[in-house]
Amino acid sequence: MAGKKVIITGVPGVGKTTVINTSMEKIVAEGIPYQNINFGSFMFEVALAEGLAQDRDQMRKLDRTVQKRLQKLAAEKIAAIDGNVIVDTHASVKTPNGYLAGLPEWVVSAIMPDVIVLVETDNDQILVRRLSDESRVRDVEGAKSIAEHQEMNRAFAASYAMLTGCTVKIIVNADFLLDKAVEELTATLR
């Protein structure tokens, strides 16, 4: 399908959705149309309809085969979209049995992104953001565990790039520097 496909990832609490939404406002104001698709929300709609989860945070605790099926359905839907698309997702999902690829081969190969963006920041900043976010039920973990997850995301992103030939861009979303992160993402979307 024609158009630019941009996958944007980051660990929970990094501010990925804030960076995406603010960048979308700027890019649309410039006359460049984009659809913003949240991969997890689509997977959740399917899981909810099948009675597999009552909230998004429960999905990462589902059986691996169920998670794979939900990923495949979401990828097929996104692959069929024409035009510029942002896919808001996670490079990896921390499960009780280890890290699950957020974009396994059958997903990333279907989407064929032009670029994968990793939104990152200091582990302590993410921890503080998570603790102050009452809208989500998150597993309790420390800065060392968050650092491991960000490192795993880099490894997964490199693997996805190897499979698809896309580039990987790292954008830092530090406290009080949202404008800088937004400008970097907006430039990537152009």
SENU-453133 format. One line per field, with one value per residue: residue in one letter; x, y, z of N, C-alpha, C in turn. Coordinates in steps of 0.2 Angstrom, whole numbers, m for minus. Each point is the difference from the previous one (the first is absolute). Example, Ala and Ser with C-alpha at 12.3 -4.5 7.8 and 13.67 -1.06 7.14 Angstrom:
BEGIN
res <- c(a; s) .
n.u <- c(66; m2) .
n.v <- c(m28; 5) .
n.w <- c(39; m4) .
ca.u <- c(m4; 4) .
ca.v <- c(6; 6) .
ca.w <- c(0; 1) .
c.u <- c(4; m4) .
c.v <- c(6; 5) .
c.w <- c(0; 3) .
//
This chain:
BEGIN
res <- c(m; a; g; k; k; v; i; i; t; g; v; p; g; v; g; k; t; t; v; i; n; t; s; m; e; k; i; v; a; e; g; i; p; y; q; n; i; n; f; g; s; f; m; f; e; v; a; l; a; e; g; l; a; q; d; r; d; q; m; r; k; l; d; r; t; v; q; k; r; l; q; k; l; a; a; e; k; i; a; a; i; d; g; n; v; i; v; d; t; h; a; s; v; k; t; p; n; g; y; l; a; g; l; p; e; w; v; v; s; a; i; m; p; d; v; i; v; l; v; e; t; d; n; d; q; i; l; v; r; r; l; s; d; e; s; r; v; r; d; v; e; g; a; k; s; i; a; e; h; q; e; m; n; r; a; f; a; a; s; y; a; m; l; t; g; c; t; v; k; i; i; v; n; a; d; f; l; l; d; k; a; v; e; e; l; t; a; t; l; r) .
n.u <- c(4; m2; 5; 2; 3; m2; 5; m3; 6; m1; 4; m4; m3; 3; m6; 0; m6; 3; 5; m3; m5; 5; 4; m5; 0; 6; 0; m6; 2; 5; m5; 4; m4; m2; 0; m2; 3; m4; 5; 2; m2; 2; 6; m1; m2; 4; 5; m3; 0; 6; m1; 5; m2; 1; 6; 3; 0; m6; 1; 4; m6; m3; m3; 6; m4; m3; 6; 3; m5; 0; 7; m1; m6; 4; 5; m4; m3; 5; 2; m6; 2; m3; 6; 2; 4; m2; 4; m4; 6; 1; 6; m1; m3; 1; 1; m4; m1; 1; 5; m6; 2; 0; 5; m2; 4; m6; 1; 7; 0; m6; 2; 6; 2; m1; m3; 4; m4; 6; m6; 5; 2; 2; 3; 4; 0; 1; 4; 2; 1; 2; 3; 1; 0; m5; 1; 5; 0; 6; 4; 1; 4; 6; 5; 3; m6; m1; 6; m2; m7; 3; 4; m5; m3; 5; 0; m7; 1; 6; m4; m5; 5; 3; m6; m1; 6; m4; 0; 5; m5; 5; m5; 4; m5; 5; 0; m5; 1; m6; 1; 6; m3; m4; 4; 4; m5; m2; 7; m1; m6; 3) .
n.v <- c(m6; 5; 5; 4; m6; 3; m5; 2; m1; m3; m1; m3; 6; m1; 1; m6; m2; 4; m3; m6; 1; 3; m5; m4; 4; 0; m6; m1; 4; m4; m3; m3; m3; m2; m7; 1; m5; m1; m3; 2; 6; m1; m2; 5; 4; m4; 1; 6; 1; m3; 5; 2; 6; 3; 1; 5; 2; m3; 3; 3; m1; 1; m6; m2; m6; 2; 2; m6; m4; 3; m1; m6; 0; 3; m4; m5; 3; 1; m6; m1; 4; 4; 3; 6; m4; 2; m5; 1; m3; m6; 2; 0; m6; 2; m7; m4; m2; 7; 3; 2; m2; 7; m1; m6; m4; m3; 3; 1; m6; 0; 4; m3; 2; 7; 0; m3; 3; 0; 1; 4; m2; 4; m6; 4; 3; m6; m2; 6; 0; m6; 2; 5; m5; 3; 1; m3; m6; 2; m4; m1; 5; m1; 5; m5; m2; 7; 0; m5; 3; 6; m4; m3; 6; 3; m6; 0; 6; m1; m4; 5; 4; m6; m2; 7; 1; 1; 6; 1; 4; 3; 2; 5; m2; 4; 0; 3; m6; 0; 7; m1; m4; 4; 4; m4; m1; 6; 1; m5; 3; 5) .
n.w <- c(0; m3; 1; 5; 1; 5; 3; 5; 3; 6; 5; 4; 0; m6; m1; m3; 3; 6; m1; m1; 5; 4; m2; 2; 6; 1; m1; 3; 5; m1; 1; 4; m4; 6; 0; 6; 0; 5; m1; 6; m2; m6; 2; 4; m5; m3; 5; 1; m6; 1; 4; m3; 0; 6; 0; m3; 6; m1; m6; 4; 4; m6; m1; m1; m1; 5; 3; m3; 1; 6; 0; m2; 3; 4; m1; m1; 5; 3; m2; 1; 5; m4; m2; 3; 3; 6; 2; 4; 2; 2; 1; 6; 2; 6; 0; 3; m6; 1; m4; m2; m6; 0; m5; 2; m2; 2; 5; 1; m2; 3; 6; m1; 6; m1; 6; 5; 4; 4; 4; 2; 6; 5; 3; 4; m5; m4; 5; 0; m7; 1; 5; m4; m4; 3; m6; 2; m1; 3; m3; 7; m2; 1; 1; 4; 2; 1; 2; 3; 1; 2; 3; 3; 1; 1; 4; 2; 1; 2; 3; 2; 1; 3; 2; 1; 2; 5; 2; 5; 2; 4; 4; 3; 4; 1; 7; m1; m4; 2; 0; 3; 4; 1; 0; 4; 4; 0; 1; 4; 2; m1) .
ca.u <- c(m4; 4; 1; 5; m2; 5; m2; 2; 0; 3; m3; m5; 2; 5; m4; m1; m6; 0; 5; m4; m5; 2; 3; m5; m3; 5; 1; m6; 0; 5; m4; 2; m5; 2; m5; 3; m3; 3; 0; m3; m8; m3; 0; m5; m7; m1; 0; m6; m6; 0; 0; 7; 3; m5; 4; 6; 6; 0; 2; 7; 0; m3; 4; 4; m3; m6; 3; 2; m6; m2; 5; m1; m6; 1; 4; m4; m5; 5; 3; m5; m1; 4; 2; 4; m2; 4; m2; 2; 0; 6; 5; 0; m5; 2; m5; 2; 5; 5; m2; m3; 0; m6; m1; 3; 1; m6; m3; 4; 0; m6; m1; 6; 1; 6; 4; m2; 2; 0; 0; 3; 2; 3; m4; m3; m5; m6; m3; m4; m6; m4; m3; m5; m5; m5; m5; 2; 2; 6; 4; 5; 7; 5; 3; 4; m5; m2; 6; 1; m5; 2; 6; m3; m3; 6; 2; m5; 0; 6; m2; m5; 3; 3; m5; m3; 4; m1; 4; m2; 1; m1; m2; m1; m5; 2; m5; 0; 3; m5; 0; 6; m2; m5; 4; 3; m5; m3; 5; 0; m6; 0) .
ca.v <- c(6; 7; 4; m2; m3; 1; m3; 3; m4; 3; m3; 3; 6; 4; 6; m1; 3; 7; 2; m1; 4; 7; 0; m1; 7; 4; m3; 1; 8; 1; m3; m7; m5; m6; m3; m2; m7; m3; m8; m3; 1; m5; m7; 0; m1; m7; m4; 2; m3; m7; m1; m2; 5; 6; 6; 0; m2; m7; m3; m2; m6; m5; m6; 2; m1; 5; 6; 0; 1; 7; 4; m1; 3; 7; 1; m1; 6; 6; 0; 2; 8; 4; 7; 1; m3; m1; m5; 1; m7; m2; m5; m6; 0; m3; m4; m4; m5; 3; 5; m2; 5; 3; 0; m6; 0; 0; 7; 5; m2; 2; 7; 3; 7; 4; 2; m1; 6; m2; 6; m3; 5; m3; m5; 3; 4; m4; m2; 5; 1; m6; 0; 5; m1; m4; m2; m7; m5; m2; m4; 4; m2; 5; 3; m5; m4; 4; 1; m7; 0; 5; m3; m6; 4; 1; m6; m2; 5; m2; m6; 2; 4; m5; m3; 4; 5; 7; 4; 0; 7; 0; 6; 1; 4; 2; 4; 8; 1; m3; 3; m3; m7; 1; 3; m6; m5; 3; 0; m7; m1; 4) .
ca.w <- c(0; 0; 7; 4; 6; 6; 6; 5; 6; 6; 6; 3; 4; m3; m3; m7; m3; 0; m6; m6; 0; m2; m6; m5; m1; m4; m7; m3; m2; m6; m6; m1; 4; 4; 5; 6; 2; 6; m1; 6; 1; m5; 3; 6; m3; m2; 6; 4; m4; 1; 7; 2; 5; 2; m1; m4; 4; 1; m6; 0; 4; m4; m3; m6; m6; m1; m2; m7; m4; 1; m3; m7; m2; 0; m5; m6; 0; m1; m6; m5; 0; m5; 3; 6; 7; 6; 4; 7; 3; 4; m4; 4; 5; 5; 2; 6; m3; m4; m5; m6; m6; m1; m7; m3; m8; m4; 1; m3; m8; m3; 0; m3; 2; m2; 6; 7; 5; 7; 4; 6; 5; 6; 3; 6; m3; m1; 6; 3; m4; 1; 6; 0; m5; 3; m6; m2; 5; m2; 5; 3; m2; 2; m5; m4; m5; m5; m4; m4; m5; m6; m3; m4; m6; m5; m3; m4; m6; m4; m3; m4; m5; m4; m3; m5; m3; 2; 4; 7; 3; 8; 2; 8; 3; 7; 3; m2; m7; m5; m7; m4; m2; m5; m6; m3; m3; m5; m6; m2; m4; m6) .
c.u <- c(4; m1; 5; m2; 5; m3; 3; m1; 3; m3; m6; 2; 5; m3; 0; m6; m1; 5; m4; m5; 2; 3; m6; m4; 4; 0; m6; m1; 4; m4; 2; m5; 4; m6; 4; m3; 3; 0; m3; m8; m3; 0; m4; m7; m1; 0; m6; m6; 0; 0; 7; 3; m6; 4; 7; 6; m1; 2; 7; 1; m3; 5; 4; m3; m6; 3; 2; m6; m3; 4; m1; m6; 1; 5; m3; m4; 5; 3; m5; m1; 4; 1; 5; m3; 5; m3; 3; 0; 6; 5; 0; m5; 3; m5; 3; 6; 6; m3; m3; 1; m6; m2; 4; 0; m6; m3; 4; 1; m6; 0; 6; 1; 6; 5; m3; 3; m1; 0; 3; 1; 4; m5; m4; m6; m6; m3; m4; m7; m5; m3; m5; m6; m6; m5; 2; 2; 6; 4; 5; 7; 5; 3; 5; m4; m2; 6; 1; m5; 2; 6; m3; m4; 5; 2; m5; m1; 5; m2; m5; 3; 4; m5; m3; 4; m2; 5; m3; 2; m1; m2; m1; m5; 1; m5; 2; 3; m5; 1; 5; m2; m6; 3; 3; m5; m3; 4; 0; m6; 0; 2) .
c.v <- c(6; 3; m2; m3; 1; m3; 4; m4; 3; m4; 3; 6; 4; 6; m1; 3; 7; 3; m1; 5; 7; 0; 0; 7; 4; m3; 1; 8; 1; m3; m7; m5; m6; m3; m3; m7; m2; m8; m3; 0; m4; m7; 0; m1; m7; m4; 1; m4; m8; m2; m2; 5; 5; 6; m2; m4; m8; m4; m3; m7; m6; m5; 3; m1; 4; 7; 1; 1; 7; 5; m1; 3; 8; 2; 0; 6; 6; m1; 2; 7; 3; 7; m1; m3; 0; m6; 1; m6; 0; m5; m7; 1; m4; m5; m4; m5; 3; 5; m3; 6; 3; 0; m6; 0; 0; 7; 5; m1; 2; 7; 3; 7; 3; 2; m2; 5; m3; 7; m3; 7; m3; m4; 3; 5; m4; m3; 5; 1; m6; 1; 6; m1; m5; m3; m7; m4; m3; m5; 4; m3; 6; 2; m5; m4; 4; 1; m7; 0; 4; m3; m6; 3; 1; m6; m2; 5; m2; m7; 1; 3; m5; m3; 4; 5; 7; 3; 0; 7; 0; 7; 0; 4; 2; 5; 8; 1; m3; 3; m3; m7; 1; 3; m6; m5; 4; 0; m7; m2; 4; m4) .
c.w <- c(0; 6; 4; 7; 6; 6; 6; 7; 6; 6; 3; 4; m3; m3; m7; m3; 0; m6; m6; m2; m2; m7; m6; m2; m5; m7; m4; m2; m6; m7; m1; 4; 2; 3; 6; 2; 6; 0; 6; 0; m5; 3; 6; m2; m2; 6; 4; m4; 1; 8; 3; 5; 1; m1; m3; 4; 1; m6; 0; 4; m3; m3; m6; m7; m1; m1; m7; m4; m1; m4; m8; m3; 0; m6; m7; m2; m2; m7; m6; m1; m5; 3; 5; 6; 5; 4; 7; 4; 4; m4; 4; 6; 6; 3; 6; m3; m4; m5; m6; m5; m1; m7; m3; m8; m4; 1; m4; m7; m3; m1; m4; 1; m4; 5; 6; 4; 7; 4; 7; 5; 6; 3; 6; m2; m1; 6; 4; m4; 1; 7; 1; m5; 3; m5; m2; 6; m3; 5; 3; m1; 1; m7; m4; m4; m6; m5; m4; m5; m6; m4; m5; m6; m5; m4; m5; m6; m5; m4; m6; m7; m5; m4; m6; m3; 2; 4; 7; 3; 7; 1; 7; 2; 7; 3; m2; m7; m5; m7; m4; m3; m6; m6; m4; m4; m6; m6; m3; m4; m7; m6) .
//
